[in-house]
């Protein structure tokens, strides 16, 4: 049996359609330029377009993390709609850790060093909190074979209740100022590249982490033995079990890694976007991430493209509101969600999930 397992090749999949993501991104850039100049009457110059696209990448960061969490879970056959709750919990824990650690450490090591330490510690505690919720979802849906949709819904409700309680008890009162968010960190040399540099390489740390995670996850899924086993478990778990693959362990590990990735997405809200926590501040972006995952057909690069489409709609909305205040704000605010609906219904076509997605496995 061991010989059969070791015979599994690490690289068997030919990844087709590699051109789809750059084509979608290129089309999105052209569409953004055309739409901006059409709506605001040519008032958006080159610098305006660059800043709009840079903002689109920033807004796409938590959506991409949510989509990548969905990819790694569903490739192993576990539906995870609890991503929204995991992100919300991570956002609250990150904010609370950042605030209270800074208040304790600033008089000991100085405000600047305390701010750096508190932000990074907050990032790790955010990942840990999302990991705990992912573990709960994994145990309920894998060990006890509960309905995975119901399990994910319970995670979301639990996160809303816990974060709401702690917000009312500890975070809603007048708190001292915190250390702020991660600063923009330009990448040396790369940030000087015309057009691309200001868009991609003048971002905050979690955006860089997101881009690296996309590349790493794509490599792991399609060019390593673990990725082959993950995809086998998601497509035909009994056949994978026959070959000696531990289906339960594979699913557990993937769901837990997905929780860590969701934690990164949740931390973005209070460590990069704003230095404050509000109840339900994730605003459904975890579910939008699942839409991006479906758009990308359970491929990390495709999921990134879907996240960028939504981010582009959001950033164009902000630009239109600045240059055309005469347009009712509700109209441009509809654009991101309208783009999501159009993409899912008219562009994606028939997206086929892994064959065993959402199906509990019972070893015979």
HUWO-V465063 format. One record per residue. N is the residue number from 1. RES is the residue in one small letter. PSI is psi as a letter, one per 20 degrees, with the letter a starting at -180 (999 if undefined). D_FIRST is the distance of its C-alpha to the first C-alpha in Angstrom with 2 decimals. Layout:
n=N res=RES psi=PSI d_first=D_FIRST
n=N res=RES psi=PSI d_first=D_FIRST
This chain:
n=1 res=x psi=g d_first=0.00
n=2 res=x psi=h d_first=3.80
n=3 res=x psi=h d_first=5.39
n=4 res=x psi=g d_first=5.11
n=5 res=x psi=g d_first=6.37
n=6 res=x psi=i d_first=8.77
n=7 res=x psi=i d_first=9.94
n=8 res=x psi=p d_first=11.55
n=9 res=x psi=q d_first=15.16
n=10 res=x psi=i d_first=17.50
n=11 res=x psi=n d_first=20.34
n=12 res=x psi=h d_first=20.23
n=13 res=x psi=p d_first=22.93
n=14 res=x psi=o d_first=26.49
n=15 res=x psi=o d_first=28.68
n=16 res=x psi=r d_first=31.70
n=17 res=x psi=k d_first=34.94
n=18 res=x psi=h d_first=35.25
n=19 res=x psi=i d_first=39.00
n=20 res=x psi=g d_first=39.22
n=21 res=x psi=g d_first=39.44
n=22 res=x psi=h d_first=42.16
n=23 res=x psi=g d_first=43.99
n=24 res=x psi=g d_first=44.06
n=25 res=x psi=g d_first=45.17
n=26 res=x psi=g d_first=47.84
n=27 res=x psi=h d_first=49.07
n=28 res=x psi=h d_first=49.21
n=29 res=x psi=g d_first=51.33
n=30 res=x psi=g d_first=53.75
n=31 res=x psi=h d_first=53.93
n=32 res=x psi=g d_first=54.66
n=33 res=x psi=g d_first=57.42
n=34 res=x psi=g d_first=58.94
n=35 res=x psi=g d_first=58.79
n=36 res=x psi=g d_first=60.25
n=37 res=x psi=h d_first=63.14
n=38 res=x psi=g d_first=63.78
n=39 res=x psi=g d_first=63.95
n=40 res=x psi=j d_first=65.77
n=41 res=x psi=k d_first=68.07
n=42 res=x psi=j d_first=66.83
n=43 res=x psi=i d_first=67.34
n=44 res=x psi=o d_first=63.86
n=45 res=x psi=a d_first=64.11
n=46 res=x psi=g d_first=61.35
n=47 res=x psi=h d_first=60.99
n=48 res=x psi=g d_first=60.75
n=49 res=x psi=g d_first=57.93
n=50 res=x psi=g d_first=56.01
n=51 res=x psi=h d_first=56.41
n=52 res=x psi=g d_first=55.35
n=53 res=x psi=h d_first=52.12
n=54 res=x psi=g d_first=51.43
n=55 res=x psi=h d_first=51.94
n=56 res=x psi=g d_first=49.58
n=57 res=x psi=h d_first=46.77
n=58 res=x psi=g d_first=47.63
n=59 res=x psi=h d_first=47.64
n=60 res=x psi=i d_first=44.36
n=61 res=x psi=g d_first=42.56
n=62 res=x psi=h d_first=41.80
n=63 res=x psi=g d_first=41.03
n=64 res=x psi=g d_first=38.51
n=65 res=x psi=g d_first=36.84
n=66 res=x psi=g d_first=36.69
n=67 res=x psi=g d_first=35.28
n=68 res=x psi=h d_first=32.55
n=69 res=x psi=g d_first=31.63
n=70 res=x psi=h d_first=31.39
n=71 res=x psi=g d_first=29.31
n=72 res=x psi=h d_first=26.55
n=73 res=x psi=g d_first=26.54
n=74 res=x psi=h d_first=26.70
n=75 res=x psi=h d_first=24.15
n=76 res=x psi=j d_first=21.70
n=77 res=x psi=j d_first=23.40
n=78 res=x psi=o d_first=25.92
n=79 res=x psi=p d_first=29.61
n=80 res=x psi=n d_first=31.71
n=81 res=x psi=j d_first=35.43
n=82 res=x psi=j d_first=36.08
n=83 res=x psi=g d_first=36.36
n=84 res=x psi=g d_first=40.14
n=85 res=x psi=h d_first=40.20
n=86 res=x psi=g d_first=37.93
n=87 res=x psi=g d_first=40.25
n=88 res=x psi=g d_first=43.34
n=89 res=x psi=g d_first=42.23
n=90 res=x psi=h d_first=41.36
n=91 res=x psi=g d_first=44.78
n=92 res=x psi=g d_first=46.63
n=93 res=x psi=h d_first=44.77
n=94 res=x psi=g d_first=45.26
n=95 res=x psi=g d_first=48.97
n=96 res=x psi=g d_first=49.55
n=97 res=x psi=g d_first=47.77
n=98 res=x psi=g d_first=49.59
n=99 res=x psi=g d_first=52.92
n=100 res=x psi=h d_first=52.84
n=101 res=x psi=h d_first=51.24
n=102 res=x psi=g d_first=53.85
n=103 res=x psi=h d_first=56.67
n=104 res=x psi=h d_first=55.55
n=105 res=x psi=i d_first=54.88
n=106 res=x psi=h d_first=57.71
n=107 res=x psi=i d_first=60.34
n=108 res=x psi=g d_first=58.15
n=109 res=x psi=j d_first=56.78
n=110 res=x psi=q d_first=58.90
n=111 res=x psi=g d_first=58.41
n=112 res=x psi=g d_first=56.73
n=113 res=x psi=h d_first=54.06
n=114 res=x psi=h d_first=53.60
n=115 res=x psi=g d_first=53.08
n=116 res=x psi=g d_first=50.36
n=117 res=x psi=g d_first=48.58
n=118 res=x psi=h d_first=48.93
n=119 res=x psi=g d_first=47.58
n=120 res=x psi=h d_first=44.39
n=121 res=x psi=h d_first=43.88
n=122 res=x psi=h d_first=44.50
n=123 res=x psi=g d_first=41.79
n=124 res=x psi=h d_first=39.16
n=125 res=x psi=h d_first=40.39
n=126 res=x psi=g d_first=40.29
n=127 res=x psi=h d_first=36.61
n=128 res=x psi=g d_first=35.99
n=129 res=x psi=g d_first=37.93
n=130 res=x psi=h d_first=36.07
n=131 res=x psi=h d_first=32.76
n=132 res=x psi=g d_first=33.90
n=133 res=x psi=h d_first=34.70
n=134 res=x psi=h d_first=31.37
n=135 res=x psi=g d_first=29.67
n=136 res=x psi=g d_first=31.86
n=137 res=x psi=h d_first=30.91
n=138 res=x psi=g d_first=27.18
n=139 res=x psi=g d_first=27.42
n=140 res=x psi=g d_first=29.68
n=141 res=x psi=h d_first=27.83
n=142 res=x psi=g d_first=24.15
n=143 res=x psi=g d_first=24.36
n=144 res=x psi=i d_first=27.38
n=145 res=x psi=k d_first=26.72
n=146 res=x psi=r d_first=30.38
n=147 res=x psi=p d_first=31.81
n=148 res=x psi=h d_first=31.03
n=149 res=x psi=g d_first=34.50
n=150 res=x psi=g d_first=36.20
n=151 res=x psi=g d_first=34.16
n=152 res=x psi=h d_first=35.12
n=153 res=x psi=h d_first=38.71
n=154 res=x psi=g d_first=38.83
n=155 res=x psi=g d_first=37.76
n=156 res=x psi=g d_first=40.58
n=157 res=x psi=g d_first=43.14
n=158 res=x psi=g d_first=42.16
n=159 res=x psi=g d_first=42.58
n=160 res=x psi=g d_first=45.93
n=161 res=x psi=g d_first=47.17
n=162 res=x psi=g d_first=46.12
n=163 res=x psi=h d_first=47.40
n=164 res=x psi=g d_first=50.57
n=165 res=x psi=g d_first=51.29
n=166 res=x psi=h d_first=50.84
n=167 res=x psi=g d_first=52.88
n=168 res=x psi=h d_first=55.75
n=169 res=x psi=h d_first=55.67
n=170 res=x psi=h d_first=55.22
n=171 res=x psi=i d_first=55.23
n=172 res=x psi=i d_first=58.01
n=173 res=x psi=r d_first=60.87
n=174 res=x psi=o d_first=62.59
n=175 res=x psi=q d_first=60.11
n=176 res=x psi=q d_first=60.94
n=177 res=x psi=q d_first=59.89
n=178 res=x psi=a d_first=56.40
n=179 res=x psi=i d_first=55.33
n=180 res=x psi=a d_first=54.70
n=181 res=x psi=r d_first=51.75
n=182 res=x psi=p d_first=49.87
n=183 res=x psi=r d_first=52.30
n=184 res=x psi=p d_first=51.85
n=185 res=x psi=n d_first=50.22
n=186 res=x psi=q d_first=50.91
n=187 res=x psi=p d_first=48.52
n=188 res=x psi=q d_first=50.64
n=189 res=x psi=g d_first=51.60
n=190 res=x psi=h d_first=49.39
n=191 res=x psi=i d_first=51.69
n=192 res=x psi=i d_first=54.55
n=193 res=x psi=p d_first=53.11
n=194 res=x psi=q d_first=55.49
n=195 res=x psi=f d_first=54.40
n=196 res=x psi=g d_first=50.66
n=197 res=x psi=g d_first=51.34
n=198 res=x psi=h d_first=53.24
n=199 res=x psi=g d_first=50.79
n=200 res=x psi=h d_first=47.41
n=201 res=x psi=j d_first=48.19
n=202 res=x psi=m d_first=50.86
n=203 res=x psi=a d_first=48.80
n=204 res=x psi=r d_first=47.76
n=205 res=x psi=g d_first=44.57
n=206 res=x psi=h d_first=42.39
n=207 res=x psi=g d_first=43.02
n=208 res=x psi=g d_first=41.65
n=209 res=x psi=h d_first=38.62
n=210 res=x psi=g d_first=38.08
n=211 res=x psi=g d_first=38.26
n=212 res=x psi=h d_first=35.84
n=213 res=x psi=h d_first=33.41
n=214 res=x psi=g d_first=33.56
n=215 res=x psi=g d_first=32.68
n=216 res=x psi=g d_first=29.92
n=217 res=x psi=h d_first=28.29
n=218 res=x psi=g d_first=28.53
n=219 res=x psi=g d_first=26.85
n=220 res=x psi=g d_first=24.00
n=221 res=x psi=h d_first=23.40
n=222 res=x psi=i d_first=23.62
n=223 res=x psi=j d_first=22.86
n=224 res=x psi=r d_first=20.07
n=225 res=x psi=h d_first=16.33
n=226 res=x psi=g d_first=17.31
n=227 res=x psi=h d_first=19.71
n=228 res=x psi=g d_first=17.35
n=229 res=x psi=h d_first=15.09
n=230 res=x psi=g d_first=18.42
n=231 res=x psi=h d_first=19.71
n=232 res=x psi=g d_first=16.67
n=233 res=x psi=h d_first=17.08
n=234 res=x psi=h d_first=20.77
n=235 res=x psi=g d_first=20.60
n=236 res=x psi=n d_first=17.96
n=237 res=x psi=h d_first=16.22
n=238 res=x psi=h d_first=14.67
n=239 res=x psi=h d_first=13.04
n=240 res=x psi=h d_first=11.85
n=241 res=x psi=h d_first=10.56
n=242 res=x psi=h d_first=8.66
n=243 res=x psi=j d_first=6.94
n=244 res=x psi=j d_first=6.26
n=245 res=x psi=p d_first=9.89
n=246 res=x psi=o d_first=12.19
n=247 res=x psi=g d_first=15.01
n=248 res=x psi=g d_first=17.58
n=249 res=x psi=g d_first=17.36
n=250 res=x psi=g d_first=17.56
n=251 res=x psi=g d_first=20.56
n=252 res=x psi=g d_first=22.19
n=253 res=x psi=g d_first=22.13
n=254 res=x psi=g d_first=23.50
n=255 res=x psi=h d_first=26.21
n=256 res=x psi=g d_first=27.25
n=257 res=x psi=h d_first=27.51
n=258 res=x psi=h d_first=29.48
n=259 res=x psi=h d_first=31.77
n=260 res=x psi=g d_first=32.54
n=261 res=x psi=g d_first=33.42
n=262 res=x psi=h d_first=35.60
n=263 res=x psi=h d_first=37.26
n=264 res=x psi=g d_first=38.30
n=265 res=x psi=h d_first=39.84
n=266 res=x psi=h d_first=41.71
n=267 res=x psi=h d_first=42.99
n=268 res=x psi=h d_first=44.57
n=269 res=x psi=h d_first=47.14
n=270 res=x psi=i d_first=48.69
n=271 res=x psi=i d_first=47.90
n=272 res=x psi=h d_first=48.73
n=273 res=x psi=f d_first=50.61
n=274 res=x psi=q d_first=53.04
n=275 res=x psi=l d_first=53.66
n=276 res=x psi=q d_first=53.93
n=277 res=x psi=p d_first=51.86
n=278 res=x psi=q d_first=52.86
n=279 res=x psi=p d_first=51.25
n=280 res=x psi=k d_first=48.97
n=281 res=x psi=i d_first=49.61
n=282 res=x psi=h d_first=46.30
n=283 res=x psi=k d_first=48.22
n=284 res=x psi=j d_first=45.34
n=285 res=x psi=h d_first=43.77
n=286 res=x psi=h d_first=40.34
n=287 res=x psi=h d_first=40.67
n=288 res=x psi=h d_first=42.07
n=289 res=x psi=h d_first=38.93
n=290 res=x psi=h d_first=36.89
n=291 res=x psi=g d_first=39.31
n=292 res=x psi=h d_first=38.73
n=293 res=x psi=g d_first=34.96
n=294 res=x psi=g d_first=35.55
n=295 res=x psi=g d_first=38.04
n=296 res=x psi=j d_first=35.53
n=297 res=x psi=l d_first=32.93
n=298 res=x psi=k d_first=30.37
n=299 res=x psi=p d_first=30.73
n=300 res=x psi=g d_first=32.01
n=301 res=x psi=h d_first=34.80
n=302 res=x psi=h d_first=35.83
n=303 res=x psi=h d_first=35.98
n=304 res=x psi=g d_first=38.22
n=305 res=x psi=g d_first=40.46
n=306 res=x psi=g d_first=40.84
n=307 res=x psi=h d_first=41.74
n=308 res=x psi=h d_first=44.26
n=309 res=x psi=g d_first=45.94
n=310 res=x psi=g d_first=46.60
n=311 res=x psi=h d_first=47.68
n=312 res=x psi=g d_first=49.99
n=313 res=x psi=h d_first=51.59
n=314 res=x psi=g d_first=52.23
n=315 res=x psi=h d_first=53.77
n=316 res=x psi=h d_first=55.92
n=317 res=x psi=g d_first=57.11
n=318 res=x psi=g d_first=58.32
n=319 res=x psi=g d_first=60.10
n=320 res=x psi=h d_first=61.82
n=321 res=x psi=h d_first=63.02
n=322 res=x psi=g d_first=64.64
n=323 res=x psi=h d_first=66.43
n=324 res=x psi=m d_first=67.23
n=325 res=x psi=i d_first=68.21
n=326 res=x psi=i d_first=70.18
n=327 res=x psi=p d_first=67.00
n=328 res=x psi=p d_first=65.98
n=329 res=x psi=h d_first=63.02
n=330 res=x psi=h d_first=61.12
n=331 res=x psi=g d_first=60.86
n=332 res=x psi=h d_first=58.97
n=333 res=x psi=i d_first=56.82
n=334 res=x psi=h d_first=55.50
n=335 res=x psi=g d_first=54.20
n=336 res=x psi=g d_first=50.74
n=337 res=x psi=h d_first=49.86
n=338 res=x psi=g d_first=51.45
n=339 res=x psi=g d_first=49.36
n=340 res=x psi=g d_first=46.19
n=341 res=x psi=g d_first=47.22
n=342 res=x psi=g d_first=48.19
n=343 res=x psi=g d_first=44.95
n=344 res=x psi=h d_first=42.77
n=345 res=x psi=h d_first=44.89
n=346 res=x psi=h d_first=46.25
n=347 res=x psi=g d_first=44.28
n=348 res=x psi=h d_first=40.60
n=349 res=x psi=b d_first=40.52
n=350 res=x psi=o d_first=37.63
n=351 res=x psi=p d_first=34.93
n=352 res=x psi=o d_first=31.60
n=353 res=x psi=r d_first=29.35
n=354 res=x psi=q d_first=25.55
n=355 res=x psi=h d_first=24.79
n=356 res=x psi=j d_first=23.38
n=357 res=x psi=p d_first=26.03
n=358 res=x psi=j d_first=27.60
n=359 res=x psi=o d_first=25.38
n=360 res=x psi=q d_first=24.08
n=361 res=x psi=p d_first=20.50
n=362 res=x psi=o d_first=19.93
n=363 res=x psi=p d_first=16.54
n=364 res=x psi=999 d_first=16.87
